[in-house]
Amino acid sequence: MRVILDGMGGDHAPAEIVKGAVEAAAEMNHEIYIVGKEDAIRGELNKYQYNEEQIKVVHAGEVITNEDSPVKAIKRKKDSSIVKGLTMLKEGQGDLFVSAGNTGAQVVGGRMILGRINGIDRPALASVYPSLAGGKAGLLVDAGASAESKPHNLLEYGTMGSIYMEKVLGRENPKVGLVNLGVEEGKGTSVTKEAYRQLSQAPINFIGNVEARELPTGVCDVIVCDGFVGNVILKLTEGLAWNILKLIKKKFLDGVKAKIGAIFLKSKLGELKEEFDYSEYGGAPILGVDGAMIKMHGSSNAKAVKNTILKGIPYAENNVVAVIKTAIADLEEIIAGEE
């Protein structure tokens, strides 16, 4: 299998991207094509010992930055690492595309270059959501690709998320929940009420509405919501988690007794930190486009790059895109009742 890696995307590119690629290659037999400015990438590769037959460099002279307009960048920067990488994926020169670059450009690039899966109206960003229930992380769909969604979009998110959770993350018969104001069936807006009806008829393990306060407890495996709500949930959780950890650290450094206690609890505090560390989980797949692509956090370090590559392999190996195509085609009858 061939992984196409954007060597210029992210806050720490290309240094951390290259280091992560080298570390991932040491733990697998698959090939990695690093796309980007060849001189810069080879300069980083020269710092390490690696199998030159396993890691190869594909030159791309342009870079899409976070300040670039996604649509304009995809149309105008044809020699960028994102455009070139996605084109390679479309032309069958690779099986999985991974990038820490401009999120909007990746979503737009996925739609324009790879194309949407037939029947998918809006692709979705699916982000791993940490859980306090024994480390069983969930999958949040949509995490920010589309701010607004129609009922059938939410149905598609639930279906695609369920497939990804089962085929890639190994969760058998995953529970799918719809984020709402309350757990009762009649709660919410006209959109969520209709989405509830459609999800109830889909061949997935839909458990009904879930409230945001239940999400950290692992109430469901796949969390369904529009991109606006999903992005707020994700960033609020991330900010709250890190601020609580900072507060705990501050309390444990307040006085001699507290410091002594911190020594005994150091390993447990480390475990707690790992529960909310994005670098442990890998990246977020962009579901609904006709190709396997994963978006990494913009500040991804080498550890995050390595984990994203290793944990993303089943996305391509299990032919998840083809499975989603078949599942979405079967949803037409359910969507037909939407007004």
C-alpha positions in Angstrom: 0.0 0.0 0.0 1.1 3.6 -0.8 0.6 6.5 1.6 0.7 10.0 0.1 1.9 12.5 2.8 1.7 16.3 2.5 5.2 17.3 3.5 4.4 21.0 3.6 1.2 21.1 5.6 1.0 22.1 9.3 2.7 24.4 11.7 5.8 22.2 12.0 6.4 21.2 8.4 8.5 19.7 6.9 10.6 18.7 10.0 8.0 17.0 12.1 6.2 15.6 9.0 9.4 13.9 7.8 10.3 12.6 11.2 6.9 11.1 11.6 7.1 9.5 8.2 10.4 7.9 9.1 9.1 6.6 12.4 6.0 5.2 10.7 8.0 3.5 8.0 10.0 1.7 10.6 6.9 0.1 11.9 5.3 -1.0 8.6 6.1 -2.4 5.2 4.1 0.2 3.2 5.5 2.9 1.0 5.3 6.6 1.8 5.4 9.4 -0.8 6.2 12.7 0.8 4.9 15.5 -1.5 6.4 19.0 -1.2 9.5 21.1 -1.8 12.1 18.5 -2.6 15.2 20.3 -1.3 13.5 21.0 2.1 12.2 17.5 2.5 15.4 15.8 1.5 17.3 18.1 3.9 15.2 16.7 6.7 15.4 13.1 5.5 19.2 13.3 5.5 19.0 13.5 9.3 17.8 10.0 9.5 18.5 6.4 8.4 15.7 5.0 6.4 14.9 2.7 3.5 15.0 4.8 0.4 12.9 2.2 -1.4 10.2 2.8 1.2 10.2 6.6 1.5 10.2 8.6 -1.7 9.9 12.3 -2.4 7.6 13.9 -5.0 8.4 17.6 -5.8 5.6 20.2 -5.4 6.8 23.8 -5.7 3.9 25.6 -4.1 2.3 25.6 -0.6 -1.3 26.3 0.4 -1.2 28.3 3.6 -3.9 28.7 6.3 -4.4 32.2 5.0 -5.2 31.1 1.5 -8.8 31.0 0.3 -9.6 27.3 -0.1 -11.4 27.5 -3.4 -8.9 29.9 -5.0 -5.9 28.0 -3.7 -7.1 24.7 -5.2 -7.8 26.3 -8.5 -4.7 28.4 -8.7 -2.0 26.5 -6.9 -1.9 23.5 -9.1 1.7 22.6 -8.1 0.9 22.7 -4.3 1.5 19.7 -2.1 -2.3 19.3 -1.4 -3.4 19.5 -5.1 -0.6 17.3 -6.3 -1.1 14.7 -3.5 -4.9 14.5 -4.2 -4.3 14.2 -7.9 -1.9 11.3 -7.3 -4.6 9.7 -5.2 -7.2 10.2 -7.9 -4.9 8.8 -10.6 -4.2 5.6 -8.5 -0.6 6.5 -7.7 -1.4 6.1 -4.0 -4.1 4.6 -1.7 -4.3 7.1 1.2 -3.7 10.9 1.4 -2.6 12.4 4.7 -2.1 16.2 5.5 -1.9 18.6 8.4 -2.5 21.6 6.0 -5.4 24.0 5.4 -8.6 22.1 6.4 -10.9 24.1 4.0 -8.5 23.5 1.1 -8.5 19.7 1.8 -12.3 19.6 1.9 -12.6 21.6 -1.2 -9.8 19.7 -2.9 -11.5 16.4 -2.0 -14.7 17.6 -3.6 -13.1 19.1 -6.7 -10.4 16.6 -7.4 -11.6 13.3 -6.1 -15.3 14.1 -6.4 -18.1 13.2 -4.0 -19.4 9.7 -3.6 -22.6 9.4 -5.6 -25.5 10.3 -3.3 -23.4 12.4 -0.8 -24.5 16.0 -0.7 -21.8 17.3 1.7 -18.6 15.5 2.8 -18.0 15.4 6.5 -15.0 15.7 8.8 -14.9 12.9 11.3 -12.9 13.6 14.4 -12.0 11.1 17.2 -13.7 12.3 20.4 -12.0 11.4 23.7 -14.1 9.5 26.3 -13.7 9.2 30.0 -15.3 5.7 29.9 -12.4 3.3 29.8 -10.6 5.0 26.9 -13.3 4.1 24.3 -13.1 7.2 22.1 -16.0 8.1 19.9 -16.2 9.5 16.4 -17.7 13.0 16.0 -19.3 13.6 12.5 -19.4 16.4 11.3 -16.5 18.2 13.1 -16.6 21.3 10.9 -16.7 20.6 7.1 -20.2 22.1 6.7 -21.7 24.6 9.1 -25.3 23.7 8.2 -26.9 20.4 7.4 -30.1 19.0 6.1 -31.7 15.9 7.6 -30.4 13.6 4.9 -26.9 15.0 5.5 -27.1 13.9 9.2 -28.3 10.4 8.0 -25.3 10.2 5.7 -23.0 11.3 8.6 -24.3 8.6 10.8 -24.0 5.9 8.2 -20.5 6.9 7.1 -19.4 7.3 10.7 -20.7 3.8 11.6 -18.9 2.2 8.7 -15.6 4.0 9.6 -15.9 3.2 13.3 -16.4 -0.5 12.5 -14.0 -1.0 9.6 -11.1 1.3 10.7 -11.4 1.6 14.5 -12.6 -1.9 15.1 -15.8 -1.1 17.0 -18.3 -3.8 16.3 -22.0 -2.7 15.8 -21.2 0.9 16.9 -23.9 2.9 18.7 -24.9 6.0 16.8 -26.4 9.0 18.6 -27.9 12.3 17.3 -26.8 15.4 19.3 -30.0 17.2 20.5 -31.5 19.4 23.2 -32.9 16.3 25.0 -33.2 12.6 24.6 -36.9 12.5 23.7 -37.8 11.8 20.1 -39.8 15.0 19.7 -37.0 17.3 20.8 -35.1 19.7 18.6 -35.6 21.6 15.4 -37.5 20.4 12.3 -34.1 19.3 10.9 -33.2 17.1 13.9 -36.7 15.7 14.1 -36.6 14.6 10.5 -33.0 13.4 10.9 -34.2 11.3 13.9 -36.9 9.7 11.7 -34.4 8.9 8.9 -31.7 7.6 11.2 -34.2 5.3 12.9 -34.9 3.6 9.6 -31.3 3.2 8.6 -29.5 -0.1 8.9 -27.3 1.1 11.7 -27.4 0.8 15.5 -29.1 4.2 16.1 -29.8 4.7 19.9 -31.7 8.0 19.5 -30.9 11.5 20.7 -28.0 12.3 23.1 -27.3 15.4 25.1 -23.9 17.1 24.9 -23.2 16.5 28.6 -23.3 12.7 28.0 -20.7 12.7 25.2 -17.6 12.5 27.5 -19.1 9.4 29.2 -19.0 7.4 25.9 -22.8 7.3 25.6 -22.4 6.5 21.9 -19.6 5.5 19.5 -20.7 7.8 16.6 -21.8 11.3 17.5 -23.9 12.9 14.7 -24.4 16.7 14.4 -23.9 19.5 11.9 -20.4 21.0 11.4 -21.2 24.1 13.4 -22.3 22.2 16.5 -19.6 19.6 16.1 -16.8 22.1 15.9 -18.0 23.9 19.0 -18.2 20.7 20.9 -14.7 19.6 19.8 -13.0 22.9 20.7 -14.9 23.4 23.9 -13.9 19.9 25.1 -10.3 20.4 24.0 -10.1 23.8 25.8 -11.8 22.6 28.9 -9.7 19.4 29.2 -6.4 21.3 28.9 -7.4 24.0 31.3 -8.5 21.5 33.9 -5.1 19.7 33.5 -3.4 23.1 33.9 -5.4 23.8 37.1 -4.6 20.3 38.5 -0.9 20.9 37.8 -1.1 24.3 39.5 -2.8 22.8 42.6 -0.1 20.1 42.9 2.7 22.7 42.9 1.0 24.7 45.6 2.9 23.8 48.8 5.3 21.0 49.9 2.5 18.5 50.8 0.9 19.0 47.4 4.2 18.4 45.6 4.8 15.2 47.5 1.3 14.0 46.5 2.1 14.9 42.9 5.1 12.6 42.9 2.9 9.6 43.8 0.3 10.6 41.2 2.6 11.5 38.4 2.0 8.3 36.3 -1.8 8.6 36.7 -1.8 12.3 35.7 0.2 11.2 32.7 -2.4 8.7 31.8 -5.1 11.3 32.1 -3.2 13.7 29.8 -3.0 10.9 27.2 -6.8 10.5 27.2 -7.1 14.0 25.7 -3.9 14.0 23.6 -4.9 14.3 19.9 -1.5 12.9 18.9 -2.5 9.5 20.3 -5.5 9.2 18.1 -4.3 10.1 14.7 -6.2 12.3 12.2 -9.7 13.0 11.1 -10.9 11.3 7.9 -12.9 13.4 5.4 -15.8 11.1 4.6 -18.0 11.3 1.6 -15.3 12.0 -1.1 -14.2 9.3 -3.6 -10.9 8.6 -2.0 -9.3 7.8 1.4 -8.0 11.1 2.9 -7.2 12.1 6.5 -6.8 15.6 8.0 -4.3 15.9 10.8 -4.3 18.6 13.5 -2.4 21.7 12.2 0.0 21.5 15.1 0.8 17.8 14.6 4.2 16.7 15.8 6.1 13.6 14.6 4.2 11.3 17.0 0.8 12.5 15.6 2.0 12.0 12.0 3.2 8.5 12.8 0.0 7.5 14.5 -2.1 9.0 11.8 -0.3 7.0 9.1 -0.4 3.7 11.1 -4.0 4.0 12.3 -5.1 5.2 8.8 -3.9 2.2 7.0 -7.1 0.2 7.5 -9.1 3.0 5.8 -7.5 2.0 2.5 -6.9 -1.6 3.2 -10.5 -2.4 4.1 -11.7 -0.4 1.1 -13.9 1.7 3.3 -14.8 4.2 0.5 -16.4 1.3 -1.6 -18.3 0.1 1.5 -19.7 3.7 2.0 -20.7 3.9 -1.7 -22.8 0.8 -1.4 -24.4 1.9 1.9 -25.3 5.4 0.6 -26.9 3.9 -2.5 -29.3 1.9 -0.2 -30.4 5.1 1.7 -32.3 6.6 -1.2 -35.7 5.2 -0.1 -35.3 6.6 3.4 -34.3 10.1 2.1 -37.2 10.1 -0.3 -39.6 10.9 2.6 -37.8 14.1 3.5 -39.7 17.3 2.8 
